Amino acid sequence: MAQTTYLDDVYDIAERDGLETLYAKWAGSYDDELTENGYITPARVARAMAATGCKGPVLDIGCGTGLSGAALRAAGFAQIDGADISAPMLEEARKKGLYRDLLVTDPDAPLPVTPGDYPTIAAIGVVTTGAAPAEFLEDLAAALAPGGHLAFSFNDHALEDESYSAALDRLLASDFTLVFREYGPHFHQRDMGSAVYVIEKM
């Protein structure tokens, strides 16, 4: 019997309950499906973070099963905490032994961090249609102190939705500066790209 795949479904989910249900079903096969599709954005974001002098500890928000944590560790970041809305996904992440701490977050509540807790927050493959709305980018920005970095990606779905670029523009017009932007592949095996960003709070 063929393994169920979920990658095409995630971008079309509009409700939180549906997203959490999908992630619970997907947790056990998530790594295999994304790896088979050539998921390269985590490595691209991690390299951008290293190249722009981002410092740890890093909060890997929306860490899922830990693919992003593995990329961060490979890029030289040793102190990483992970957070995600899906407890089953975090159980898979825990098995990898990459994170100091893992936290289940409530998307309807403020992030359980205060500005300055983390000099760098990474949201890799997170802020996009179906996963996290555009305004979540501003929630992440509010959790940084001056001098802190926010590293994230917008895949093609987010880039085609004006609300995501508008959220970024609001940050850059207020107290953030753009440190890095690069467009490249999101999945090697699919015709999908992503833009990788690093912004710094002034």
C-alpha positions as CSV (number, residue, x, y, z in Angstrom):
1,M,0.0,0.0,0.0
2,A,1.4,3.4,-1.0
3,Q,2.3,5.8,1.8
4,T,0.0,8.7,2.2
5,T,1.6,12.1,1.3
6,Y,0.6,15.4,2.8
7,L,2.8,18.0,1.2
8,D,0.3,19.3,-1.3
9,D,-2.4,19.5,1.4
10,V,-0.6,21.8,3.9
11,Y,-0.8,25.0,1.7
12,D,-4.6,24.8,1.4
13,I,-5.6,24.5,5.1
14,A,-7.3,27.5,6.5
15,E,-8.2,26.4,10.0
16,R,-5.9,25.7,13.0
17,D,-7.6,22.5,13.9
18,G,-7.1,21.1,10.4
19,L,-3.5,22.0,10.4
20,E,-2.8,20.3,13.8
21,T,-4.7,17.2,12.6
22,L,-2.6,17.1,9.4
23,Y,0.7,17.5,11.3
24,A,-0.3,14.7,13.8
25,K,-0.9,12.3,10.8
26,W,2.2,13.5,9.0
27,A,4.8,13.4,11.8
28,G,6.0,9.9,11.2
29,S,6.6,10.3,7.5
30,Y,7.3,14.1,7.3
31,D,11.1,13.8,7.1
32,D,11.0,11.1,4.4
33,E,8.5,13.1,2.2
34,L,10.3,16.4,2.4
35,T,13.7,14.7,1.9
36,E,12.4,12.9,-1.2
37,N,11.3,16.2,-2.6
38,G,14.7,17.8,-2.0
39,Y,13.8,20.2,0.7
40,I,16.7,22.7,0.7
41,T,15.4,25.8,2.4
42,P,16.6,24.9,5.9
43,A,20.2,24.6,4.7
44,R,19.9,27.9,2.8
45,V,18.6,29.7,5.8
46,A,21.2,28.2,8.2
47,R,24.0,29.2,5.8
48,A,22.7,32.7,5.6
49,M,22.5,33.0,9.4
50,A,26.1,31.8,9.7
51,A,27.3,34.2,6.9
52,T,25.6,37.2,8.5
53,G,26.9,36.7,12.0
54,C,23.7,35.5,13.8
55,K,24.4,34.3,17.3
56,G,23.0,31.6,19.5
57,P,21.1,30.5,21.3
58,V,18.6,30.2,18.5
59,L,14.9,29.7,18.8
60,D,13.8,27.5,16.0
61,I,10.1,28.4,15.8
62,G,7.9,25.9,13.9
63,C,10.8,23.4,14.2
64,G,8.5,20.5,13.3
65,T,10.4,17.2,13.3
66,G,13.8,18.9,13.5
67,L,14.9,19.1,9.9
68,S,15.6,22.8,10.5
69,G,17.5,22.0,13.7
70,A,19.7,19.6,11.8
71,A,20.5,22.3,9.3
72,L,21.3,24.8,12.0
73,R,23.6,22.4,13.8
74,A,25.4,21.7,10.5
75,A,25.9,25.4,10.1
76,G,27.6,25.7,13.5
77,F,24.8,26.6,15.8
78,A,25.1,24.5,18.9
79,Q,22.5,26.0,21.3
80,I,19.1,25.6,19.8
81,D,15.6,25.5,21.3
82,G,12.6,24.3,19.3
83,A,9.0,25.3,19.4
84,D,6.0,24.0,17.4
85,I,2.2,23.8,17.6
86,S,2.4,20.0,17.1
87,A,3.3,17.7,19.9
88,P,3.6,14.7,17.6
89,M,6.1,16.6,15.5
90,L,8.1,17.6,18.5
91,E,8.3,14.0,19.6
92,E,10.0,13.2,16.3
93,A,12.3,16.2,16.9
94,R,13.2,15.0,20.4
95,K,14.5,11.7,19.0
96,K,17.2,13.6,17.0
97,G,18.9,15.0,20.1
98,L,19.5,18.4,18.5
99,Y,17.6,20.7,20.9
100,R,18.3,21.9,24.4
101,D,14.6,22.3,25.0
102,L,11.3,21.7,23.0
103,L,8.1,23.6,23.6
104,V,4.5,23.1,22.4
105,T,3.2,26.6,21.5
106,D,-0.4,27.8,21.3
107,P,-0.9,29.8,18.1
108,D,-3.7,31.8,19.8
109,A,-1.4,32.9,22.6
110,P,1.7,35.2,22.7
111,L,5.0,33.6,22.2
112,P,6.3,32.5,25.6
113,V,9.6,34.5,25.3
114,T,10.6,38.0,26.2
115,P,12.7,40.3,24.1
116,G,16.3,39.4,24.5
117,D,15.8,35.7,25.5
118,Y,17.2,34.7,22.1
119,P,19.5,36.8,20.0
120,T,18.3,34.9,16.9
121,I,14.9,33.6,16.0
122,A,14.6,31.3,12.9
123,A,11.3,30.6,11.2
124,I,12.3,28.2,8.4
125,G,9.5,27.2,6.0
126,V,6.9,28.5,8.6
127,V,5.6,31.8,7.5
128,T,3.5,30.9,4.5
129,T,-0.1,30.2,3.4
130,G,-1.6,27.3,5.3
131,A,1.0,27.3,8.0
132,A,1.4,30.8,9.6
133,P,-0.3,34.0,8.6
134,A,1.7,37.1,7.5
135,E,1.2,38.9,10.9
136,F,3.1,36.1,12.6
137,L,6.2,37.6,11.2
138,E,5.5,40.7,13.3
139,D,4.9,38.5,16.4
140,L,8.3,37.0,15.9
141,A,9.9,40.5,15.4
142,A,8.4,41.6,18.7
143,A,10.2,38.8,20.6
144,L,13.6,40.3,19.7
145,A,15.7,42.9,21.5
146,P,17.7,45.5,19.5
147,G,20.6,43.8,17.8
148,G,18.6,40.6,17.4
149,H,18.2,38.8,14.1
150,L,15.2,37.2,12.5
151,A,15.9,34.6,9.9
152,F,13.0,33.2,7.8
153,S,11.8,32.2,4.4
154,F,8.9,32.9,2.1
155,N,8.2,30.2,-0.4
156,D,6.5,30.9,-3.7
157,H,3.0,30.7,-2.1
158,A,3.9,33.4,0.4
159,L,5.7,35.5,-2.3
160,E,2.5,35.5,-4.4
161,D,0.4,36.7,-1.4
162,E,0.8,40.4,-1.0
163,S,0.1,40.2,2.8
164,Y,3.4,38.6,3.4
165,S,5.5,41.2,1.6
166,A,3.4,43.9,3.3
167,A,4.3,42.5,6.7
168,L,8.0,42.5,5.9
169,D,7.7,46.0,4.5
170,R,6.2,47.3,7.7
171,L,9.1,45.9,9.7
172,L,11.7,47.4,7.4
173,A,9.9,50.7,7.6
174,S,10.0,50.7,11.4
175,D,12.9,49.2,13.4
176,F,14.4,46.5,11.2
177,T,17.0,46.5,8.5
178,L,17.5,44.0,5.7
179,V,20.8,42.1,6.1
180,F,20.3,39.3,3.6
181,R,17.9,38.2,0.9
182,E,18.4,35.5,-1.7
183,Y,15.9,33.7,-3.9
184,G,16.6,30.0,-4.7
185,P,15.2,26.5,-4.7
186,H,12.8,25.4,-2.0
187,F,12.3,21.8,-3.2
188,H,14.8,20.5,-5.7
189,Q,12.3,17.9,-7.0
190,R,9.5,20.4,-7.4
191,D,9.1,23.7,-9.3
192,M,9.0,25.7,-6.2
193,G,11.4,28.3,-4.9
194,S,11.8,30.4,-1.7
195,A,13.3,33.7,-0.7
196,V,15.6,33.5,2.4
197,Y,15.8,36.6,4.6
198,V,17.8,37.8,7.6
199,I,16.7,41.0,9.2
200,E,18.2,42.8,12.2
201,K,16.3,44.8,14.8
202,M,17.8,48.3,15.3
